[in-house]
Amino acid sequence: MPYTGPPAGSPITDDRWAQISGLWVPYTPTWTATSGTAPSLGNGQLAAEYAMNGGQCSIRLGLIAGSGTTFGSGGAWQFSLPFPAIALAAANLQWIGSAIGTDAGQAYYAGSCRIFSGGTTVMCISPITATGAAGGEWTASRPFTWATGDFFNIGITYQPA
Protein backbone atom coordinates (compact mmCIF):
# COMPACT_ATOMS: atom_id res chain seq x y z
CA MET A 1 0.00 0.00 0.00
CA PRO A 2 1.51 3.36 -0.93
CA TYR A 3 1.92 6.06 1.68
CA THR A 4 -1.08 8.39 1.59
CA GLY A 5 -0.50 10.52 4.68
CA PRO A 6 -2.68 10.90 7.77
CA PRO A 7 -6.46 10.77 7.53
CA ALA A 8 -8.21 14.07 6.75
CA GLY A 9 -8.63 16.20 9.87
CA SER A 10 -5.98 14.27 11.84
CA PRO A 11 -3.80 16.32 14.23
CA ILE A 12 -0.87 14.01 13.36
CA THR A 13 1.72 15.44 10.95
CA ASP A 14 2.78 13.62 7.76
CA ASP A 15 6.19 12.85 9.30
CA ARG A 16 4.70 11.40 12.48
CA TRP A 17 2.16 9.37 10.52
CA ALA A 18 4.99 7.84 8.46
CA GLN A 19 6.78 6.92 11.70
CA ILE A 20 3.84 5.08 13.30
CA SER A 21 1.85 3.73 10.36
CA GLY A 22 3.93 0.64 9.53
CA LEU A 23 3.98 1.77 5.90
CA TRP A 24 7.25 1.60 3.97
CA VAL A 25 8.97 4.97 3.53
CA PRO A 26 11.95 5.37 1.14
CA TYR A 27 15.22 6.77 2.47
CA THR A 28 18.62 7.35 0.88
CA PRO A 29 21.42 5.46 2.63
CA THR A 30 25.09 6.35 2.38
CA TRP A 31 27.48 3.56 1.29
CA THR A 32 30.89 3.77 3.01
CA ALA A 33 33.72 1.51 4.16
CA THR A 34 35.38 1.18 7.56
CA SER A 35 38.81 1.96 6.03
CA GLY A 36 40.60 2.30 2.71
CA THR A 37 39.03 3.74 -0.42
CA ALA A 38 35.27 4.21 -0.19
CA PRO A 39 32.98 2.43 -2.68
CA SER A 40 31.04 4.47 -5.23
CA LEU A 41 27.63 3.63 -6.66
CA GLY A 42 28.29 5.18 -10.08
CA ASN A 43 25.45 4.09 -12.36
CA GLY A 44 24.39 1.26 -10.04
CA GLN A 45 21.15 1.25 -8.10
CA LEU A 46 20.79 1.56 -4.34
CA ALA A 47 17.32 1.52 -2.83
CA ALA A 48 16.23 1.45 0.80
CA GLU A 49 13.08 1.93 2.81
CA TYR A 50 12.00 1.67 6.41
CA ALA A 51 8.79 1.03 8.33
CA MET A 52 8.09 1.96 11.94
CA ASN A 53 5.82 -0.30 13.93
CA GLY A 54 5.47 -0.58 17.69
CA GLY A 55 8.74 1.21 18.44
CA GLN A 56 10.69 -0.97 16.00
CA CYS A 57 12.26 0.09 12.73
CA SER A 58 12.51 -2.46 9.93
CA ILE A 59 14.65 -1.70 6.92
CA ARG A 60 15.12 -3.33 3.55
CA LEU A 61 18.01 -2.30 1.41
CA GLY A 62 19.24 -3.49 -1.96
CA LEU A 63 22.09 -2.69 -4.32
CA ILE A 64 22.63 -3.64 -7.98
CA ALA A 65 26.13 -2.95 -9.28
CA GLY A 66 26.36 -1.01 -12.53
CA SER A 67 29.22 -0.76 -15.01
CA GLY A 68 30.36 2.44 -13.25
CA THR A 69 30.13 1.04 -9.71
CA THR A 70 33.44 0.79 -7.86
CA PHE A 71 33.71 -1.34 -4.75
CA GLY A 72 36.44 0.41 -2.79
CA SER A 73 39.42 -1.20 -1.16
CA GLY A 74 40.17 -2.29 2.33
CA GLY A 75 37.47 -2.05 4.94
CA ALA A 76 34.04 -3.52 5.41
CA TRP A 77 31.06 -1.95 3.68
CA GLN A 78 28.55 -0.01 5.77
CA PHE A 79 25.16 1.50 4.95
CA SER A 80 23.62 4.30 6.97
CA LEU A 81 20.38 3.72 8.87
CA PRO A 82 17.35 6.04 8.79
CA PHE A 83 17.68 6.43 12.60
CA PRO A 84 20.51 5.52 15.01
CA ALA A 85 20.03 2.30 16.99
CA ILE A 86 19.46 2.33 20.72
CA ALA A 87 22.41 1.35 22.91
CA LEU A 88 22.03 -2.20 24.19
CA ALA A 89 23.04 -3.53 27.61
CA ALA A 90 26.61 -4.28 26.47
CA ALA A 91 28.79 -3.01 23.64
CA ASN A 92 29.20 -6.50 22.13
CA LEU A 93 25.44 -7.01 21.74
CA GLN A 94 24.10 -6.39 18.25
CA TRP A 95 20.91 -6.24 16.22
CA ILE A 96 20.94 -9.13 13.71
CA GLY A 97 19.18 -9.53 10.35
CA SER A 98 19.59 -11.40 7.09
CA ALA A 99 21.44 -10.69 3.86
CA ILE A 100 21.98 -12.38 0.52
CA GLY A 101 24.65 -11.53 -2.01
CA THR A 102 24.35 -12.70 -5.60
CA ASP A 103 27.31 -13.21 -7.90
CA ALA A 104 25.12 -12.80 -11.00
CA GLY A 105 24.85 -16.02 -12.98
CA GLN A 106 27.23 -17.80 -10.60
CA ALA A 107 26.13 -18.28 -7.00
CA TYR A 108 24.22 -16.97 -4.00
CA TYR A 109 25.89 -16.18 -0.70
CA ALA A 110 23.66 -16.24 2.35
CA GLY A 111 24.73 -14.02 5.18
CA SER A 112 23.73 -11.97 8.15
CA CYS A 113 23.70 -8.26 8.73
CA ARG A 114 24.32 -6.47 11.99
CA ILE A 115 23.94 -3.15 13.69
CA PHE A 116 26.23 -2.54 16.63
CA SER A 117 24.82 -1.31 19.94
CA GLY A 118 24.11 2.41 19.46
CA GLY A 119 25.19 2.13 15.81
CA THR A 120 24.29 4.27 12.83
CA THR A 121 25.14 1.74 10.08
CA VAL A 122 24.35 -1.81 9.03
CA MET A 123 27.02 -4.17 7.66
CA CYS A 124 26.86 -7.66 6.15
CA ILE A 125 28.75 -10.83 7.07
CA SER A 126 29.00 -14.17 5.24
CA PRO A 127 30.19 -17.37 6.91
CA ILE A 128 32.12 -18.55 3.82
CA THR A 129 33.69 -17.01 0.73
CA ALA A 130 33.77 -18.05 -2.92
CA THR A 131 37.16 -19.69 -2.29
CA GLY A 132 35.91 -21.60 0.76
CA ALA A 133 37.87 -19.39 3.14
CA ALA A 134 36.47 -18.19 6.44
CA GLY A 135 34.00 -15.39 5.91
CA GLY A 136 33.73 -11.98 7.41
CA GLU A 137 32.35 -8.55 6.64
CA TRP A 138 31.53 -7.86 2.99
CA THR A 139 34.16 -5.97 1.02
CA ALA A 140 35.09 -5.58 -2.64
CA SER A 141 36.41 -9.16 -2.60
CA ARG A 142 34.27 -10.86 0.06
CA PRO A 143 32.26 -13.07 -0.06
CA PHE A 144 33.27 -12.96 -3.77
CA THR A 145 34.82 -10.39 -6.11
CA TRP A 146 31.94 -8.05 -6.92
CA ALA A 147 31.34 -6.92 -10.52
CA THR A 148 28.73 -5.37 -12.81
CA GLY A 149 25.33 -7.02 -12.42
CA ASP A 150 25.99 -8.46 -8.97
CA PHE A 151 23.44 -7.54 -6.32
CA PHE A 152 22.45 -7.99 -2.69
CA ASN A 153 19.54 -7.47 -0.32
CA ILE A 154 19.42 -6.79 3.42
CA GLY A 155 16.56 -7.03 5.90
CA ILE A 156 16.83 -6.11 9.59
CA THR A 157 14.67 -4.84 12.44
CA TYR A 158 16.04 -2.77 15.32
CA GLN A 159 14.97 -0.28 17.98
CA PRO A 160 15.79 3.34 17.15
CA ALA A 161 17.41 5.50 19.83
N, CA, C and O of each residue as an XYZ file, in Angstrom:
644
protein
N       0.853     -1.177      0.000
C       0.000      0.000      0.000
C       0.891      1.229      0.000
O       1.776      1.336      0.848
N       0.689      2.143     -0.907
C       1.511      3.357     -0.930
C       1.160      4.282      0.225
O       0.043      4.263      0.743
N       2.129      5.083      0.612
C       1.922      6.056      1.675
C       0.966      7.137      1.196
O       1.179      7.742      0.146
N      -0.083      7.376      1.964
C      -1.078      8.389      1.586
C      -1.201      9.503      2.596
O      -2.007     10.414      2.405
N      -0.424      9.463      3.673
C      -0.499     10.516      4.681
C      -1.579     10.240      5.706
O      -2.304      9.252      5.595
N      -1.694     11.106      6.705
C      -2.681     10.900      7.770
C      -4.102     11.127      7.243
O      -4.303     11.807      6.237
N      -5.075     10.547      7.939
C      -6.465     10.771      7.534
C      -6.829     12.257      7.599
O      -6.268     13.003      8.402
N      -7.756     12.675      6.765
C      -8.206     14.074      6.749
C      -8.662     14.493      8.143
O      -9.392     13.758      8.809
N      -8.234     15.667      8.581
C      -8.627     16.200      9.873
C      -7.787     15.695     11.034
O      -8.019     16.097     12.174
N      -6.811     14.820     10.775
C      -5.979     14.274     11.839
C      -5.005     15.330     12.358
O      -4.452     16.095     11.567
N      -4.783     15.385     13.687
C      -3.799     16.321     14.231
C      -2.365     15.806     14.074
O      -1.419     16.498     14.448
N      -2.197     14.602     13.526
C      -0.871     14.010     13.362
C      -0.246     14.534     12.075
O      -0.908     14.580     11.038
N       1.025     14.930     12.133
C       1.721     15.437     10.947
C       2.056     14.291      9.994
O       2.030     13.124     10.385
N       2.372     14.629      8.742
C       2.785     13.623      7.757
C       3.991     12.824      8.249
O       4.026     11.600      8.118
N       4.990     13.530      8.822
C       6.189     12.845      9.297
C       5.876     11.861     10.420
O       6.378     10.737     10.425
N       5.048     12.286     11.367
C       4.702     11.400     12.485
C       3.873     10.224     11.991
O       4.060      9.101     12.460
N       2.970     10.458     11.064
C       2.156      9.369     10.516
C       3.057      8.318      9.865
O       2.847      7.120     10.052
N       4.056      8.762      9.105
C       4.987      7.841      8.463
C       5.740      7.015      9.498
O       6.066      5.853      9.254
N       6.016      7.620     10.663
C       6.781      6.924     11.701
C       5.967      5.869     12.446
O       6.544      4.920     12.976
N       4.650      6.010     12.499
C       3.843      5.077     13.297
C       2.926      4.198     12.470
O       2.274      3.314     13.025
N       2.853      4.404     11.185
C       1.854      3.727     10.362
C       2.222      2.311      9.966
O       1.334      1.536      9.610
N       3.506      1.938     10.013
C       3.930      0.635      9.529
C       4.071      0.586      8.020
O       4.399     -0.462      7.462
N       3.826      1.714      7.346
C       3.980      1.775      5.897
C       5.451      1.994      5.544
O       6.190      2.634      6.292
N       5.859      1.462      4.411
C       7.247      1.598      3.969
C       7.499      2.993      3.419
O       6.749      3.494      2.581
N       8.587      3.620      3.916
C       8.970      4.974      3.533
C      10.389      4.914      2.956
O      11.298      4.435      3.634
N      10.601      5.391      1.720
C      11.947      5.369      1.143
C      12.912      6.284      1.916
O      12.514      7.317      2.454
N      14.171      5.884      1.956
C      15.224      6.769      2.467
C      16.477      6.514      1.638
O      16.595      5.479      0.982
N      17.398      7.446      1.671
C      18.620      7.346      0.877
C      19.799      7.046      1.793
O      20.275      7.936      2.498
N      20.280      5.792      1.791
C      21.425      5.457      2.631
C      22.739      5.911      2.000
O      22.820      6.128      0.791
N      23.746      6.048      2.822
C      25.093      6.348      2.381
C      25.898      5.050      2.442
O      25.837      4.326      3.436
N      26.656      4.753      1.376
C      27.484      3.555      1.292
C      28.927      3.959      1.559
O      29.503      4.732      0.794
N      29.516      3.446      2.632
C      30.885      3.774      3.006
C      31.644      2.490      3.344
O      31.086      1.395      3.273
N      32.895      2.630      3.704
C      33.719      1.510      4.157
C      34.401      1.905      5.459
O      34.601      3.090      5.729
N      34.757      0.913      6.262
C      35.378      1.181      7.556
C      36.802      1.709      7.425
O      37.313      2.342      8.348
N      37.453      1.453      6.278
C      38.809      1.956      6.031
C      39.086      1.864      4.534
O      38.271      1.335      3.779
N      40.211      2.369      4.117
C      40.600      2.299      2.711
C      39.781      3.235      1.834
O      39.180      4.193      2.320
N      39.765      2.948      0.547
C      39.032      3.745     -0.423
C      37.550      3.406     -0.340
O      37.180      2.232     -0.319
N      36.709      4.418     -0.293
C      35.268      4.209     -0.192
C      34.702      3.682     -1.513
O      35.212      4.026     -2.579
N      33.654      2.853     -1.457
C      32.981      2.426     -2.678
C      32.186      3.586     -3.277
O      31.907      4.576     -2.601
N      31.828      3.448     -4.554
C      31.042      4.472     -5.234
C      29.973      3.803     -6.089
O      30.269      2.887     -6.856
N      28.753      4.251     -5.960
C      27.630      3.635     -6.663
C      27.709      3.819     -8.174
O      27.282      2.937     -8.918
N      28.242      4.937     -8.643
C      28.294      5.183    -10.082
C      26.904      5.074    -10.695
O      25.973      5.733    -10.232
N      26.754      4.260    -11.719
C      25.450      4.085    -12.358
C      24.687      2.866    -11.825
O      23.728      2.406    -12.444
N      25.121      2.355    -10.682
C      24.390      1.262    -10.039
C      23.115      1.774     -9.390
O      22.803      2.963     -9.460
N      22.397      0.882     -8.771
C      21.150      1.249     -8.098
C      21.231      0.860     -6.631
O      21.629     -0.254     -6.290
N      20.851      1.791     -5.775
C      20.788      1.558     -4.335
C      19.427      2.046     -3.864
O      19.095      3.221     -4.019
N      18.655      1.160     -3.300
C      17.315      1.520     -2.826
C      17.138      1.021     -1.402
O      17.579     -0.074     -1.052
N      16.485      1.843     -0.586
C      16.233      1.453      0.799
C      14.918      2.069      1.248
O      14.499      3.117      0.756
N      14.284      1.396      2.188
C      13.077      1.927      2.811
C      12.970      1.375      4.215
O      13.565      0.350      4.551
N      12.194      2.081      5.031
C      12.003      1.666      6.411
C      10.519      1.725      6.752
O       9.742      2.424      6.102
N      10.145      0.978      7.784
C       8.794      1.027      8.326
C       8.900      1.020      9.846
O       9.646      0.229     10.423
N       8.148      1.906     10.482
C       8.093      1.958     11.940
C       6.828      1.253     12.394
O       5.750      1.456     11.834
N       6.975      0.418     13.420
C       5.822     -0.305     13.932
C       6.108     -0.703     15.372
O       7.036     -1.466     15.637
N       5.320     -0.192     16.291
C       5.469     -0.575     17.694
C       6.827     -0.259     18.280
O       7.324     -1.028     19.103
N       7.444      0.834     17.892
C       8.743      1.209     18.437
C       9.911      0.504     17.769
O      11.057      0.678     18.184
N       9.634     -0.294     16.735
C      10.694     -0.972     16.001
C      10.810     -0.378     14.609
O       9.821      0.065     14.025
N      12.010     -0.374     14.091
C      12.256      0.094     12.734
C      12.770     -1.087     11.915
O      13.799     -1.677     12.244
N      12.057     -1.423     10.857
C      12.508     -2.460      9.927
C      13.029     -1.762      8.685
O      12.433     -0.798      8.205
N      14.146     -2.255      8.169
C      14.646     -1.705      6.915
C      14.837     -2.826      5.912
O      15.096     -3.974      6.273
N      14.701     -2.462      4.635
C      15.117     -3.327      3.550
C      15.952     -2.463      2.625
O      15.612     -1.319      2.323
N      17.037     -3.040      2.194
C      18.010     -2.296      1.408
C      18.545     -3.214      0.328
O      18.816     -4.387      0.585
N      18.697     -2.693     -0.872
C      19.243     -3.486     -1.959
C      20.159     -2.670     -2.843
O      19.970     -1.464     -3.004
N      21.150     -3.328     -3.416
C      22.092     -2.690     -4.315
C      22.287     -3.579     -5.537
O      22.438     -4.794     -5.412
N      22.283     -2.965     -6.721
C      22.628     -3.639     -7.976
C      23.823     -2.887     -8.548
O      23.743     -1.682     -8.784
N      24.921     -3.584     -8.770
C      26.134     -2.952     -9.278
C      26.001     -2.647    -10.764
O      25.596     -3.502    -11.552
N      26.346     -1.418    -11.135
C      26.359     -1.007    -12.526
C      27.770     -1.050    -13.089
O      28.722     -1.359    -12.371
N      27.905     -0.742    -14.368
C      29.224     -0.758    -15.009
C      30.137      0.329    -14.440
O      31.359      0.217    -14.542
N      29.569      1.373    -13.845
C      30.356      2.444    -13.250
C      30.506      2.326    -11.744
O      31.074      3.218    -11.114
N      30.010      1.246    -11.151
C      30.129      1.039     -9.710
C      31.552      0.602     -9.384
O      32.101     -0.287    -10.034
N      32.149      1.235     -8.368
C      33.443      0.788     -7.858
C      33.228      0.322     -6.426
O      32.369      0.848     -5.718
N      33.994     -0.645     -6.008
C      33.711     -1.339     -4.751
C      34.650     -0.984     -3.615
O      34.568     -1.570     -2.535
N      35.542     -0.030     -3.845
C      36.441      0.408     -2.793
C      37.554     -0.588     -2.545
O      37.686     -1.589     -3.249
N      38.341     -0.298     -1.544
C      39.424     -1.200     -1.155
C      39.553     -1.164      0.360
O      39.316     -0.139      1.000
N      39.920     -2.264      0.896
C      40.171     -2.294      2.331
C      38.981     -2.710      3.155
O      38.579     -3.873      3.135
N      38.416     -1.768      3.879
C      37.468     -2.053      4.942
C      36.108     -2.570      4.538
O      35.736     -2.599      3.366
N      35.389     -2.974      5.558
C      34.043     -3.524      5.410
C      33.052     -2.456      4.962
O      33.147     -1.295      5.362
N      32.105     -2.864      4.131
C      31.065     -1.949      3.675
C      30.074     -1.665      4.785
O      29.766     -2.536      5.598
N      29.577     -0.438      4.811
C      28.552     -0.012      5.766
C      27.506      0.805      5.023
O      27.810      1.482      4.041
N      26.258      0.730      5.511
C      25.159      1.505      4.945
C      24.453      2.221      6.088
O      24.124      1.616      7.108
N      24.227      3.512      5.904
C      23.615      4.304      6.972
C      22.164      3.891      7.201
O      21.461      3.468      6.283
N      21.743      4.028      8.448
C      20.376      3.723      8.865
C      19.524      4.990      8.806
O      20.065      6.095      8.811
N      18.200      4.843      8.750
C      17.354      6.038      8.788
C      17.376      6.720     10.154
O      17.183      7.931     10.253
N      17.616      5.925     11.220
C      17.679      6.434     12.597
C      18.767      5.648     13.326
O      18.917      4.454     13.069
N      19.534      6.271     14.227
C      20.512      5.520     15.013
C      19.821      4.451     15.865
O      18.664      4.601     16.257
N      20.550      3.379     16.138
C      20.033      2.303     16.988
C      20.223      2.661     18.459
O      21.142      3.394     18.824
N      19.348      2.137     19.280
C      19.464      2.325     20.721
C      20.702      1.567     21.224
O      21.094      0.554     20.644
N      21.298      2.056     22.280
C      22.412      1.352     22.911
C      21.853      0.161     23.682
O      20.887      0.298     24.433
N      22.456     -0.987     23.497
C      22.035     -2.201     24.192
C      22.786     -2.324     25.523
O      23.616     -1.480     25.857
N      22.486     -3.369     26.263
C      23.040     -3.526     27.612
C      24.559     -3.657     27.632
O      25.189     -3.315     28.632
N      25.158     -4.143     26.549
C      26.611     -4.283     26.472
C      27.067     -3.951     25.053
O      26.329     -4.161     24.091
N      28.271     -3.438     24.934
C      28.794     -3.006     23.638
C      28.862     -4.138     22.614
O      28.719     -3.885     21.418
N      29.076     -5.376     23.052
C      29.195     -6.497     22.129
C      27.851     -7.065     21.675
O      27.822     -7.963     20.833
N      26.752     -6.569     22.208
C      25.442     -7.013     21.741
C      25.113     -6.281     20.448
O      25.510     -5.132     20.257
N      24.385     -6.954     19.562
C      24.100     -6.390     18.249
C      22.682     -6.733     17.819
O      22.085     -7.696     18.301
N      22.155     -5.929     16.908
C      20.908     -6.240     16.224
C      21.292     -7.088     15.016
O      22.241     -6.749     14.308
N      20.576     -8.185     14.766
C      20.943     -9.133     13.712
C      19.803     -9.281     12.708
O      18.634     -9.350     13.090
N      20.149     -9.328     11.427
C      19.182     -9.529     10.353
C      19.757    -10.463      9.305
O      20.746    -11.153      9.553
N      19.143    -10.483      8.142
C      19.587    -11.396      7.092
C      20.063    -10.623      5.867
O      19.690     -9.470      5.652
N      20.891    -11.286      5.077
C      21.436    -10.693      3.861
C      21.674    -11.803      2.845
O      21.911    -12.953      3.213
N      21.609    -11.454      1.576
C      21.982    -12.385      0.519
C      22.705    -11.612     -0.564
O      22.223    -10.587     -1.046
N      23.862    -12.116     -0.938
C      24.652    -11.528     -2.010
C      24.590    -12.453     -3.214
O      24.647    -13.674     -3.064
N      24.474    -11.887     -4.399
C      24.345    -12.695     -5.605
C      25.441    -12.342     -6.598
O      25.501    -11.226     -7.114
N      26.304    -13.315     -6.855
C      27.315    -13.213     -7.898
C      26.564    -13.596     -9.176
O      26.433    -14.778     -9.495
N      26.079    -12.598     -9.896
C      25.123    -12.803    -10.997
C      25.536    -13.944    -11.923
O      26.646    -13.966    -12.455
N      24.620    -14.883    -12.101
C      24.855    -16.018    -12.979
C      25.787    -17.067    -12.404
O      26.083    -18.056    -13.075
N      26.255    -16.877    -11.183
C      27.233    -17.796    -10.596
C      26.730    -18.485     -9.326
O      26.602    -19.708     -9.284
N      26.449    -17.691     -8.298
C      26.129    -18.285     -7.001
C      25.470    -17.260     -6.085
O      25.555    -16.051     -6.301
N      24.816    -17.782     -5.060
C      24.216    -16.969     -4.004
C      25.031    -17.176     -2.731
O      25.523    -18.272     -2.465
N      25.165    -16.113     -1.955
C      25.894    -16.179     -0.698
C      24.990    -15.672      0.422
O      24.751    -14.472      0.556
N      24.500    -16.606      1.213
C      23.662    -16.241      2.352
C      24.543    -15.613      3.418
O      25.706    -15.982      3.583
N      23.973    -14.667      4.130
C      24.735    -14.023      5.183
C      23.826    -13.418      6.217
O      22.609    -13.599      6.195
N      24.431    -12.710      7.104
C      23.725    -11.967      8.145
C      24.101    -10.507      8.001
O      25.086    -10.166      7.346
N      23.309     -9.653      8.617
C      23.704     -8.262      8.729
C      23.573     -7.875     10.190
O      22.817     -8.486     10.945
N      24.319     -6.854     10.577
C      24.320     -6.469     11.990
C      24.421     -4.967     12.147
O      24.998     -4.249     11.330
N      23.823     -4.536     13.247
C      23.938     -3.155     13.688
C      24.520     -3.218     15.096
O      23.953     -3.864     15.977
N      25.640     -2.555     15.304
C      26.234     -2.542     16.633
C      25.377     -1.739     17.604
O      24.615     -0.862     17.197
N      25.509     -2.046     18.883
C      24.820     -1.310     19.935
C      25.063      0.183     19.767
O      26.211      0.628     19.756
N      23.983      0.965     19.634
C      24.110      2.407     19.459
C      24.601      2.818     18.080
O      24.959      3.978     17.873
N      24.622      1.882     17.131
C      25.192      2.133     15.811
C      24.334      2.981     14.891
O      23.144      3.191     15.125
N      24.972      3.456     13.846
C      24.295      4.270     12.829
C      24.370      3.630     11.451
O      23.873      4.196     10.477
N      24.996      2.438     11.359
C      25.136      1.742     10.083
C      24.822      0.263     10.236
O      24.836     -0.290     11.336
N      24.539     -0.362      9.097
C      24.349     -1.814      9.029
C      25.441     -2.363      8.122
O      25.775     -1.745      7.111
N      25.995     -3.510      8.470
C      27.022     -4.167      7.657
C      26.694     -5.649      7.531
O      26.028     -6.226      8.391
N      27.169     -6.258      6.448
C      26.863     -7.662      6.150
C      28.057     -8.554      6.439
O      29.209     -8.126      6.377
N      27.745     -9.827      6.762
C      28.752    -10.835      7.074
C      28.329    -12.125      6.390
O      27.147    -12.471      6.411
N      29.267    -12.844      5.784
C      28.998    -14.171      5.244
C      29.901    -15.169      5.945
O      31.047    -14.852      6.266
N      29.391    -16.383      6.188
C      30.191    -17.368      6.907
C      31.261    -18.034      6.048
O      32.180    -18.656      6.581
N      31.154    -17.911      4.719
C      32.115    -18.552      3.823
C      32.289    -17.683      2.584
O      31.388    -16.925      2.224
N      33.426    -17.787      1.942
C      33.688    -17.008      0.734
C      33.660    -17.910     -0.496
O      33.538    -19.129     -0.379
N      33.772    -17.301     -1.671
C      33.771    -18.051     -2.924
C      34.921    -19.049     -2.990
O      34.822    -20.056     -3.691
N      36.004    -18.784     -2.274
C      37.156    -19.691     -2.288
C      37.092    -20.721     -1.166
O      37.988    -21.555     -1.037
N      36.041    -20.667     -0.355
C      35.911    -21.602      0.756
C      36.608    -21.132      2.016
O      36.623    -21.841      3.023
N      37.186    -19.939      1.968
C      37.869    -19.395      3.139
C      36.848    -18.924      4.174
O      35.667    -18.756      3.871
N      37.324    -18.717      5.390
C      36.469    -18.193      6.439
C      35.898    -16.851      6.005
O      36.596    -16.043      5.391
N      34.679    -16.621      6.310
C      34.003    -15.393      5.911
C      34.339    -14.224      6.803
O      35.273    -14.267      7.604
N      33.565    -13.194      6.647
C      33.735    -11.979      7.414
C      32.864    -10.905      6.806
O      31.962    -11.195      6.020
N      33.134     -9.662      7.169
C      32.351     -8.548      6.635
C      32.529     -8.443      5.126
O      33.596     -8.746      4.593
N      31.470     -8.011      4.444
C      31.530     -7.859      2.995
C      32.430     -6.702      2.612
O      32.384     -5.624      3.204
N      33.252     -6.959      1.602
C      34.161     -5.974      1.022
C      34.133     -6.151     -0.491
O      33.319     -6.910     -1.016
N      35.013     -5.456     -1.185
C      35.093     -5.575     -2.640
C      35.397     -7.000     -3.089
O      35.057     -7.380     -4.209
N      36.033     -7.793     -2.227
C      36.406     -9.159     -2.601
C      35.817    -10.235     -1.687
O      36.237    -11.391     -1.752
N      34.866     -9.881     -0.849
C      34.273    -10.861      0.057
C      32.779    -10.646      0.127
O      32.365     -9.503      0.318
N      31.943    -11.649     -0.011
C      32.263    -13.072     -0.064
C      32.751    -13.547     -1.432
O      33.150    -14.703     -1.573
N      32.724    -12.670     -2.444
C      33.269    -12.957     -3.771
C      33.749    -11.625     -4.339
O      33.525    -10.581     -3.726
N      34.391    -11.643     -5.476
C      34.821    -10.393     -6.107
C      33.629     -9.815     -6.857
O      33.165    -10.389     -7.842
N      33.139     -8.675     -6.382
C      31.936     -8.048     -6.920
C      32.221     -7.426     -8.290
O      33.317     -6.927     -8.548
N      31.202     -7.467     -9.164
C      31.337     -6.921    -10.517
C      29.977     -6.439    -11.009
O      28.968     -6.599    -10.323
N      29.957     -5.853    -12.191
C      28.729     -5.367    -12.814
C      27.657     -6.458    -12.815
O      27.932     -7.608    -13.159
N      26.451     -6.092    -12.431
C      25.327     -7.020    -12.420
C      25.144     -7.787    -11.123
O      24.084     -8.375    -10.904
N      26.139     -7.797    -10.268
C      25.990     -8.460     -8.970
C      25.063     -7.622     -8.096
O      24.964     -6.408     -8.270
N      24.387     -8.276     -7.157
C      23.444     -7.542     -6.316
C      23.308     -8.198     -4.958
O      23.700     -9.349     -4.763
N      22.739     -7.437     -4.010
C      22.447     -7.989     -2.690
C      21.228     -7.318     -2.091
O      20.793     -6.253     -2.528
N      20.688     -7.985     -1.067
C      19.540     -7.472     -0.320
C      19.769     -7.707      1.158
O      20.353     -8.713      1.560
N      19.299     -6.760      1.964
C      19.423     -6.787      3.419
C      18.042     -6.581      4.023
O      17.243     -5.803      3.500
N      17.761     -7.268      5.111
C      16.559     -7.028      5.898
C      16.888     -7.124      7.370
O      17.473     -8.116      7.803
N      16.529     -6.117      8.152
C      16.832     -6.105      9.589
C      15.817     -5.240     10.332
O      15.294     -4.266      9.792
N      15.554     -5.613     11.566
C      14.673     -4.839     12.439
C      15.456     -4.483     13.695
O      16.162     -5.319     14.258
N      15.324     -3.241     14.122
C      16.042     -2.772     15.316
C      15.196     -1.711     16.024
O      14.180     -1.251     15.503
N      15.644     -1.339     17.224
C      14.967     -0.285     17.980
C      15.743      1.015     17.823
O      16.914      1.083     18.196
N      15.102      2.053     17.273
C      15.793      3.339     17.149
C      16.037      3.976     18.520
O      15.295      3.746     19.475
N      17.092      4.779     18.584
C      17.411      5.496     19.831
C      16.379      6.571     20.103
O      16.475      7.281     21.104
